[in-house]
Amino acid sequence: MARGGGRGGGGSRGAVVDSMAVVLIGLAMALAAATTQVASAAGHDYRQALSKSILYFEAQRSGRLPGSQRVSWRADSGLRDGKANGVDLVGGYYDAGDNVKFGLPMAFTVTMMSWSVLEYGKQMAAAGELGHAVEAIKWGTDYLVKAHPEPNVLYGEVGDGDSDHDCWMRPEDMTTSRQAYRLDPQNPGSELAGETAAAMAAASLVFRSSNPGYGNTLLQHSKQLFDFADKYRGRYDSSITVARKYYASSSGYGDELLWAAAWLHEATGESRYLDYLATNADALGGTGWSINQFGWDVKYPGVQVLAAMFLLRRGGNAGAHADVLRRYKQKADLFACSCLGRGGANSVRRTPGGMVYHQSWNNVQFVTSAAFLLAAYADHLAAAGQAAQCPSAGGSSAQPSELLAFARSQVDYILGSNPRATSYMVGYGATYPRQAHHRGASIVSVKANPSFVSCQAGYSSWYHRRSANPNLLDGATVGGPDEYDNFADERDNYEQTEATTYNNAPLMGVLARLAAGHGGGRFGHHSVAADLPAEASSSTAINRTSLPSPTPAAPEHASPIEIEQNATASWTERGKTYHRYAVTVTNRSLIKTVHELHIGISKLYGQVWGVDKARYGYVLPSGLPSLPAGKSASFVYVQAAPPADVWVTGYKLL
């Protein structure tokens, strides 16, 4: 099982890998950058990697496999899923190296596959992979439709991680629990319903022109799911508690509600969804959170980039919502700048070899998602003749070409341009993981040996073997190396050798971008309809054009939270000079209260009093859950060092 885990913070910054060759341009030439050939000094075959990244999804299929199945060592599985609950839940995807169908990461996978096709479908068509990509999306959406049999009912999981992890079995041999877990008004789950709504809305655009009936079906499901998520608010892992150990919701459901609204606005053009995105920007954290990672749990950077795209294609003329969209864009810019090491204390850590690093468990998920966001954002910035603004780097600008170059450096690292010269995509390059942590790949194919492999026999006969998997998990992007670029290709090293669907979903998009060597963001720049197969093509409905740059955001829309830090005492003990630092956090808003305030602290070497450690940074003590207008809160820390870096990572303003 690969999970999201904790939230990464700041750290030392590296430079973009020297071997990356890019075309440097000025802001005046930003639009031309979108069509400038991008050469790879590393010589990677992005087209081959793209093909493999999509092929991987066929190894993850659950259900009755089609005649077009290309991963030949897999066979039918999970054919009775949902039967005990009186519903057909056959199909969908296994999330990683196990045999559970987890709804939240599956829906996010579908959203990101769809976004990849919407941005870079034309490039996929040029590589001969668009049909495969659309087929992969439909395998997921067909299941999501089944999982939503009533407007306010959503099945969010089949199987459970505990019983599944007790066994090492091929999916074709499963004897573990296939219990299905559902959400309804009495058992809400806004994260899961919201993400599934986003997936359905994004996918509806993929099928809009060639299969309008199916696209409309997806859109209707999306609208119902969004209403369900918003009306019956609650954490999904409080209703489906078996998911909490594996895919706990750390960020809450505010980001998924905004994410779903953004995709529904994109799919429908209806103002009510844009109104929702704008009026709930503060309350749900959309313009409060500054998070430097994007994935199945935390959607805020994705929301912020989408909202920034809405603004960019309107040229800043977004009517009543212009100011709020500018605030979203400021956060999108900050995400980009943080990835480039220009986000101040919020900058992303990098390994010595240059890889974005957040956590030990499946870190690559954040590498691929960041690479996609940066590539797509770069193309939209270039089309609008703009750059990302980095206020923490002296107000400097990050050009679209820089964002794209950094995205490519991360992809090249995955493909082998790293200190170990190891590809972290199975089947790509000469040196890649041979012992991927994957039940189906590590046990002889049922087609080669149909003899039943039992729960424990899988462990004793196959799991502990120190040899390559008998089946190639072609295209799987594994969890990757540690913070020092070290990697152990061992099956039981699941933190590094397990692959997931949500590692590959954004990667296929950025690989298509790099394979083509030129830009072409979907918003008004091309239609993929002519390139899609007849049964599964798409085009966007709105023709967008590039207009003048927006005016700067008004000062009153800056963060209402002020941080002041002072040294209040110093003393020497055993040859060391210690300092007591007092930090005051003040809500400068005139009328609104700050809720869910999260504080980031780096370069902290001593003890801290007055704040509580949270999974992502620090929070105010439980006795002080909010900060009313004009009020302050203080905390102190002691260390024999200069002051720590203290900043706000997120809040809600109500």
C-alpha positions in Angstrom: 0.0 0.0 0.0 1.3 3.4 -0.9 -0.1 6.3 1.1 0.3 10.1 1.0 1.6 10.5 4.5 2.8 13.8 6.1 3.1 17.2 4.6 6.5 18.2 3.3 8.1 21.5 4.5 11.0 23.7 3.6 14.7 22.9 3.6 17.9 23.5 1.7 17.4 24.2 -2.0 19.3 22.7 -4.9 19.7 24.0 -8.4 18.0 22.6 -11.5 20.1 19.7 -12.9 22.9 21.1 -15.0 22.3 18.6 -17.8 18.9 20.1 -18.6 19.1 22.2 -21.8 16.3 24.7 -22.2 15.5 27.6 -24.5 15.7 30.8 -22.3 13.3 33.5 -23.2 12.2 36.8 -21.9 8.7 37.7 -20.9 8.0 39.3 -24.2 8.7 36.0 -25.9 6.7 33.9 -23.4 4.0 33.0 -26.0 6.6 31.8 -28.4 8.0 29.5 -25.6 4.8 27.4 -25.8 5.8 26.3 -29.3 9.6 26.2 -29.0 11.3 22.9 -29.4 12.5 21.5 -26.1 15.5 19.3 -26.4 16.6 16.8 -23.8 20.3 16.8 -23.1 19.7 13.5 -21.2 18.4 11.9 -24.4 15.3 10.4 -22.9 12.7 8.7 -25.1 9.6 10.5 -23.8 7.3 8.9 -26.3 8.3 5.4 -25.1 7.9 6.5 -21.5 4.5 7.9 -22.3 3.4 4.7 -23.9 4.6 2.7 -20.8 3.0 5.1 -18.3 -0.4 4.5 -19.9 0.2 0.7 -20.3 0.7 0.4 -16.5 -3.0 1.1 -15.9 -3.9 -2.2 -17.7 -2.0 -4.1 -15.0 -4.2 -2.4 -12.4 -7.5 -3.3 -13.8 -10.1 -5.1 -11.8 -13.1 -6.9 -13.3 -13.6 -8.7 -16.6 -10.7 -7.8 -18.9 -11.5 -6.7 -22.5 -10.2 -8.4 -25.6 -8.0 -5.4 -26.2 -6.0 -6.1 -22.9 -2.3 -5.7 -23.6 -0.9 -6.8 -20.3 -1.2 -10.5 -21.0 -0.2 -11.9 -17.6 -3.3 -10.5 -16.0 -6.8 -12.2 -16.0 -10.3 -11.5 -14.7 -10.6 -10.7 -11.0 -13.1 -9.3 -8.5 -16.1 -10.5 -10.5 -18.4 -10.7 -7.5 -17.6 -7.2 -6.1 -20.7 -5.6 -4.7 -22.9 -8.6 -5.1 -23.3 -9.0 -1.3 -24.5 -5.4 -1.2 -26.9 -5.8 -4.1 -25.0 -3.6 -6.4 -22.6 -4.2 -9.3 -19.2 -2.9 -8.3 -17.2 -5.0 -10.8 -14.4 -3.1 -12.5 -12.2 -0.1 -11.6 -8.6 -0.1 -10.5 -6.5 -1.5 -7.7 -4.6 1.5 -6.3 -1.1 0.0 -5.9 0.5 -3.3 -5.2 -2.5 -4.8 -3.3 -6.1 -5.8 -4.3 -8.2 -3.2 -2.6 -10.3 -0.6 -4.6 -9.9 2.6 -2.6 -12.3 5.3 -3.9 -10.4 8.5 -3.1 -7.1 7.7 -4.9 -9.0 6.1 -7.7 -11.1 9.1 -8.3 -8.1 11.4 -8.1 -6.4 9.2 -10.7 -9.3 9.6 -13.1 -9.3 13.4 -12.6 -5.6 13.6 -13.3 -5.8 11.3 -16.3 -8.6 13.4 -17.7 -6.7 16.7 -17.1 -3.7 15.1 -18.8 -5.7 14.4 -21.9 -7.5 17.7 -21.8 -4.2 19.6 -21.7 -2.1 17.4 -24.0 -4.5 15.2 -26.0 -3.2 16.4 -29.3 0.4 15.5 -28.2 -0.8 12.1 -27.1 -2.5 11.6 -30.5 0.8 12.5 -32.2 2.5 9.8 -30.2 -0.3 7.2 -31.0 -1.4 7.0 -27.4 -4.5 9.1 -27.2 -6.9 6.1 -27.7 -5.2 4.2 -24.9 -5.3 7.1 -22.6 -9.0 7.6 -23.2 -9.7 3.9 -22.7 -7.9 4.1 -19.4 -10.1 7.0 -18.3 -13.3 5.2 -19.3 -12.2 2.0 -17.4 -12.3 4.3 -14.3 -15.4 6.3 -15.0 -17.4 3.2 -15.9 -16.7 2.0 -12.4 -17.4 5.4 -10.8 -20.9 5.4 -12.5 -21.6 2.0 -10.9 -20.4 3.2 -7.5 -23.0 6.0 -7.6 -26.3 4.2 -7.9 -28.4 6.9 -6.2 -28.0 10.7 -6.0 -26.9 10.6 -2.3 -25.2 7.2 -2.2 -21.6 6.5 -3.2 -19.7 3.3 -2.7 -16.2 4.3 -1.6 -14.2 1.1 -1.1 -14.3 -2.6 -1.9 -12.1 -4.8 0.3 -10.2 -3.6 3.3 -6.5 -3.0 3.7 -6.0 -5.0 6.9 -7.3 -8.4 5.5 -5.7 -7.7 2.2 -2.3 -7.1 3.7 -2.5 -10.3 5.7 -2.3 -12.1 2.4 0.0 -12.1 -0.6 -2.2 -13.2 -3.4 -2.8 -12.7 -7.1 -6.0 -10.7 -7.7 -7.2 -13.7 -9.7 -7.0 -15.9 -6.6 -8.4 -13.5 -4.0 -10.1 -15.0 -0.9 -9.9 -11.9 1.2 -12.8 -9.7 2.1 -14.7 -8.0 -0.7 -17.0 -6.0 1.5 -18.2 -2.8 0.0 -18.4 0.4 2.0 -20.8 3.3 1.2 -21.5 6.9 1.9 -25.0 8.3 2.3 -26.6 11.2 4.2 -26.2 9.4 7.5 -22.6 8.5 6.7 -21.3 11.5 4.7 -17.9 11.8 3.0 -17.3 15.1 1.3 -13.7 14.5 0.3 -14.6 11.3 -1.6 -17.9 12.6 -3.1 -16.2 15.9 -4.1 -13.2 14.2 -5.7 -15.5 11.8 -7.6 -17.5 14.8 -8.8 -14.3 16.4 -10.0 -13.3 13.2 -11.8 -16.7 12.9 -13.5 -16.7 16.6 -14.6 -13.2 16.4 -16.0 -13.9 13.2 -17.8 -17.2 14.5 -19.2 -15.0 17.0 -21.2 -13.0 14.1 -22.6 -16.1 12.4 -24.1 -18.1 15.5 -24.9 -18.0 15.6 -28.7 -17.5 11.9 -29.7 -19.8 10.3 -27.1 -22.0 13.1 -25.9 -24.5 10.8 -24.3 -21.8 9.3 -22.1 -20.3 12.7 -21.4 -23.7 14.0 -20.3 -24.2 11.0 -18.0 -20.9 11.7 -16.3 -21.8 15.4 -15.9 -25.1 14.5 -14.3 -23.4 12.2 -11.9 -20.9 14.9 -11.1 -23.5 17.5 -10.3 -25.4 15.1 -8.0 -22.2 14.1 -6.2 -21.2 17.8 -5.7 -24.5 18.6 -4.2 -24.3 15.5 -2.0 -20.8 16.4 -0.9 -21.7 20.0 -0.1 -25.2 19.4 1.5 -24.1 16.5 3.8 -20.7 17.6 4.9 -18.4 15.3 6.8 -15.1 13.5 6.7 -15.2 10.4 4.5 -12.8 8.5 6.8 -15.2 9.0 9.7 -17.8 7.0 7.7 -15.5 4.5 6.0 -13.2 4.0 8.9 -11.3 1.1 7.3 -9.8 3.7 4.9 -8.3 5.8 7.6 -5.2 3.7 8.1 -4.4 3.9 4.4 -5.9 7.0 2.9 -6.8 9.3 5.8 -8.0 12.8 4.9 -5.5 15.2 6.5 -6.5 18.3 4.7 -10.3 17.9 5.3 -12.9 18.3 2.6 -12.7 22.0 1.8 -10.2 21.5 -1.0 -12.3 18.8 -2.6 -15.4 21.0 -2.6 -13.5 23.8 -4.3 -11.8 21.3 -6.7 -15.2 19.9 -7.7 -16.7 23.3 -8.2 -13.8 24.4 -10.3 -14.1 21.3 -12.6 -17.9 21.7 -12.8 -17.4 25.3 -13.9 -15.0 24.2 -16.5 -17.3 21.5 -17.7 -20.5 23.5 -17.7 -19.6 27.1 -17.9 -22.3 27.7 -15.3 -21.7 30.8 -13.2 -23.0 29.2 -10.0 -19.9 27.0 -9.8 -17.6 29.9 -10.2 -19.6 31.8 -7.6 -19.1 28.9 -5.3 -15.3 28.9 -5.9 -15.2 32.6 -5.2 -17.5 33.0 -2.3 -16.0 30.1 -0.4 -12.4 31.0 -1.2 -11.7 32.0 2.4 -14.1 29.7 4.3 -12.8 26.6 2.6 -9.2 27.6 2.5 -8.7 28.1 -1.2 -7.0 31.5 -0.9 -5.6 30.8 2.6 -3.6 27.7 2.2 0.0 27.9 0.8 0.9 24.3 0.4 3.9 23.1 -1.6 2.6 19.6 -2.4 -0.3 18.3 -4.5 -1.8 14.9 -4.5 -4.7 12.6 -3.7 -5.2 14.2 -0.3 -4.3 17.9 -0.7 -5.9 19.5 -3.8 -5.3 23.2 -2.9 -2.5 23.8 -5.4 -4.6 22.2 -8.2 -7.5 24.4 -7.3 -5.3 27.4 -7.3 -3.8 26.6 -10.7 -7.2 26.0 -12.2 -8.5 29.2 -10.8 -5.4 31.0 -12.1 -6.1 29.5 -15.6 -9.7 30.9 -15.4 -8.2 34.3 -14.8 -5.5 34.1 -17.4 -7.8 33.2 -20.2 -10.1 36.0 -19.2 -7.2 38.4 -19.3 -8.0 39.6 -15.8 -11.5 40.6 -16.9 -13.3 38.2 -14.6 -16.0 40.6 -13.4 -17.1 40.5 -9.8 -14.7 37.6 -9.1 -11.6 39.2 -10.5 -10.0 40.0 -7.1 -10.6 36.6 -5.7 -9.2 34.9 -8.8 -6.1 37.1 -8.5 -5.7 35.8 -4.9 -5.9 32.3 -6.2 -3.3 33.1 -8.8 -1.0 34.5 -6.1 -1.2 31.1 -4.4 -0.6 29.3 -7.7 2.4 31.5 -8.3 3.7 30.7 -4.8 3.4 27.0 -5.5 5.5 27.4 -8.7 8.0 29.6 -6.9 8.3 27.1 -4.0 9.1 24.3 -6.4 11.8 26.4 -8.0 13.3 27.2 -4.6 12.1 30.8 -4.6 9.3 30.4 -2.1 11.3 31.5 0.9 10.6 29.3 3.9 7.9 27.5 1.9 10.3 26.3 -0.7 10.4 22.6 -1.5 13.3 20.5 -0.3 15.4 18.7 -2.9 17.7 15.7 -2.8 21.4 16.3 -3.6 20.5 15.0 -7.1 17.7 17.6 -7.5 14.5 15.6 -6.9 11.6 17.3 -5.1 11.4 15.6 -1.7 8.6 15.6 0.8 8.5 12.2 2.6 10.0 8.7 2.6 6.8 6.9 1.6 6.1 7.1 -2.1 7.7 10.5 -2.6 7.5 10.2 -6.4 3.7 10.9 -6.2 4.6 14.5 -5.4 7.3 14.7 -8.0 5.0 13.7 -10.9 2.1 15.9 -9.7 4.3 18.9 -9.3 5.9 18.3 -12.8 2.4 18.2 -14.4 1.1 21.3 -12.6 4.2 23.3 -13.5 4.1 22.2 -17.2 0.4 23.0 -17.6 0.7 26.3 -15.7 3.8 27.3 -17.8 1.9 26.8 -21.0 -1.1 28.9 -19.8 1.2 31.6 -18.5 3.1 31.7 -21.8 -0.1 31.9 -23.8 -1.2 34.9 -21.7 2.2 36.5 -21.9 2.8 36.4 -18.2 5.1 34.9 -15.6 4.8 33.6 -12.0 5.5 36.3 -9.4 7.8 35.2 -6.5 7.4 37.8 -3.7 9.7 35.8 -1.4 12.5 36.1 -3.9 12.6 39.9 -3.9 9.6 40.1 -6.2 11.3 38.4 -9.1 9.5 36.6 -11.8 9.6 32.9 -12.8 9.3 32.7 -16.5 7.2 29.9 -18.1 10.4 28.5 -19.6 11.8 28.0 -16.1 8.7 26.2 -14.9 8.8 23.9 -17.9 12.6 23.3 -17.5 12.1 22.3 -13.8 9.2 20.0 -14.7 11.4 18.3 -17.3 14.3 18.0 -14.8 12.0 16.1 -12.4 10.8 13.8 -15.2 14.4 13.2 -16.3 15.3 12.3 -12.8 12.6 9.7 -12.7 13.7 8.3 -16.0 17.4 7.9 -15.0 19.1 11.3 -14.9 20.0 10.9 -11.2 23.1 10.0 -9.1 22.2 6.3 -9.3 21.6 6.3 -13.1 18.5 4.3 -12.2 15.1 4.6 -13.9 12.2 4.6 -11.4 9.8 3.6 -14.2 9.7 -0.2 -14.5 10.7 -1.3 -18.0 12.2 1.9 -19.1 16.0 2.2 -19.5 18.7 -0.4 -18.8 18.5 -0.2 -15.0 15.1 -0.1 -13.3 13.4 -1.8 -10.3 13.0 -5.6 -10.8 11.3 -6.3 -7.5 8.3 -4.0 -7.5 6.1 -4.4 -4.5 3.1 -5.8 -6.3 1.1 -9.0 -5.7 0.2 -9.8 -9.3 3.6 -9.0 -10.8 5.5 -10.9 -8.1 3.7 -14.3 -8.4 3.7 -16.4 -11.5 0.9 -15.5 -13.9 -2.3 -17.5 -13.5 -2.1 -18.0 -17.2 1.3 -19.7 -16.9 0.4 -21.7 -13.8 -3.3 -21.8 -12.9 -2.7 -23.6 -9.7 -4.2 -21.7 -6.7 -1.6 -19.7 -4.7 -3.0 -19.3 -1.2 -2.8 -16.4 1.2 0.3 -17.5 3.1 1.8 -19.5 0.2 2.2 -16.2 -1.6 4.4 -14.9 1.2 6.4 -18.1 1.7 6.9 -18.9 -2.0 7.0 -15.6 -3.7 7.2 -12.5 -1.5 10.5 -13.3 0.1 12.3 -14.3 -3.1 15.4 -12.2 -3.8 14.9 -12.4 -7.6 13.2 -10.4 -10.2 9.4 -10.5 -10.5 8.2 -13.1 -13.0 5.9 -10.6 -14.6 7.0 -7.2 -15.9 4.9 -4.3 -14.3 5.7 -2.3 -17.4 5.4 1.5 -17.0 4.9 1.4 -13.2 6.5 4.5 -11.5 7.6 3.3 -8.1 7.9 5.3 -4.9 11.5 6.3 -5.5 14.6 7.1 -3.6 15.1 8.7 -0.2 16.2 12.2 0.7 19.8 11.3 -0.2 19.0 9.7 -3.5 19.5 6.2 -2.1 17.3 3.3 -3.3 17.0 -0.4 -2.4 15.3 -2.6 -5.0 13.7 -5.0 -2.6 10.1 -6.2 -2.7 9.6 -5.7 1.0 10.8 -2.1 0.7 7.3 -0.9 -0.1 8.0 2.7 0.7 10.3 2.8 -2.3 9.3 -0.1 -4.6 5.5 0.1 -4.7 3.9 2.0 -7.6 0.5 3.6 -7.6 -2.0 4.8 -10.2 -1.8 8.3 -8.9 2.0 8.4 -9.6 1.3 7.7 -13.3 -1.8 9.8 -13.9 -0.1 13.2 -13.9 3.1 11.8 -15.3 1.4 10.7 -18.6 0.4 14.3 -19.2 3.8 15.9 -18.7 5.4 13.1 -20.7 3.1 13.9 -23.6 4.1 17.5 -23.3 7.8 16.6 -23.4 7.4 14.0 -26.1 5.9 16.6 -28.5 8.6 19.1 -27.7 6.1 22.0 -28.0 3.2 23.5 -26.1 -0.4 23.7 -26.7 -2.5 24.0 -23.6 -6.1 22.9 -24.2 -7.8 26.1 -23.3 -8.6 27.5 -26.7 -5.4 26.4 -28.3 -6.5 23.1 -29.8 -9.3 20.6 -29.9 -8.4 17.0 -29.5 -11.7 15.8 -31.0 -10.3 15.1 -34.4 -7.5 13.0 -32.9 -9.7 10.9 -30.6 -11.1 7.5 -31.6 -14.8 7.8 -32.7 -16.1 6.2 -29.5 -14.2 8.4 -27.0 -13.2 11.8 -28.4 -13.6 15.3 -26.8 -13.5 18.9 -27.5 -13.9 21.9 -25.2 -16.9 24.0 -25.7 -15.5 27.5 -25.1 -13.1 29.4 -27.3 -10.6 31.2 -25.1 -8.3 33.9 -26.2 -5.3 35.6 -24.6 -6.0 39.1 -23.4 -3.9 41.7 -21.5 -2.4 41.0 -18.1 -4.5 41.5 -15.0 -3.9 44.5 -12.8 -2.2 43.7 -9.5 -4.4 42.6 -6.6 -5.5 45.3 -4.3 -3.6 45.6 -1.0 -6.7 44.8 1.1 -6.6 41.2 -0.3 -3.3 40.4 1.2 -3.2 38.0 4.0 -4.8 39.4 7.2 -2.4 37.5 9.4 0.7 39.4 10.7 3.6 37.6 12.3 6.0 39.5 14.5 9.1 37.9 16.1 11.5 39.3 18.7 14.3 38.1 20.9 13.2 38.8 24.5 16.1 37.4 26.4 19.6 35.9 26.0 22.0 34.1 28.3 25.2 32.0 28.2 25.4 28.5 29.5 28.3 26.0 29.0 29.8 28.2 26.4 26.7 28.6 24.3 24.5 31.7 24.0 20.8 30.9 24.1 18.0 33.2 23.0 14.4 33.3 23.9 12.2 34.3 21.0 8.6 35.5 21.2 6.3 35.2 18.2 3.1 37.1 18.0 0.4 36.2 15.4 -2.2 38.8 14.9 -5.4 38.7 12.9 -5.5 42.2 11.2 -8.9 41.6 9.6 -11.5 44.1 10.7 -14.5 41.8 11.0 -13.5 38.2 10.2 -12.2 35.4 12.4 -9.3 33.2 11.5 -10.0 29.5 11.9 -7.7 26.4 11.4 -4.6 28.5 11.4 -1.5 26.4 10.5 2.0 27.8 11.1 5.2 26.6 9.4 8.5 26.8 11.3 11.9 25.9 9.9 15.4 26.2 11.3 14.0 25.4 14.7 16.6 23.8 16.9 15.2 24.1 20.4 12.0 23.6 22.3 8.8 25.6 21.5 5.9 26.5 23.9 2.4 27.8 23.0 1.7 25.9 19.8 0.9 22.2 19.2 2.7 20.1 16.6 0.3 19.0 13.8 0.8 16.7 10.9 1.5 19.7 8.8 3.4 22.3 10.8 2.0 23.8 14.0 -1.4 24.9 15.2 -2.7 27.0 18.1 -3.5 25.2 21.3 -6.8 23.3 21.5 -8.0 25.9 24.0 -7.6 28.6 21.3 -9.3 27.1 18.2 -9.8 30.5 16.4 -8.4 34.0 16.3 -11.1 36.7 16.2 -10.6 40.0 14.4 -8.0 42.2 15.9 -6.8 39.5 18.4 -3.3 38.0 18.8 -1.8 34.8 20.0 1.8 34.3 21.1 4.3 31.4 21.5 7.9 31.2 22.4 10.9 29.1 21.7 14.5 28.9 22.9 17.6 28.0 20.9 21.3 28.7 20.6 20.8 30.0 17.1 19.5 32.9 15.1 15.7 33.2 14.8 13.7 30.4 13.1 11.7 31.1 10.0 8.0 31.4 10.8 5.2 31.7 8.3 1.6 31.0 7.8 0.9 27.8 5.8 -2.9 27.9 5.8 -6.1 29.3 7.4 -9.8 29.8 6.9 -11.3 33.3 7.2 -14.9 33.4 8.3 
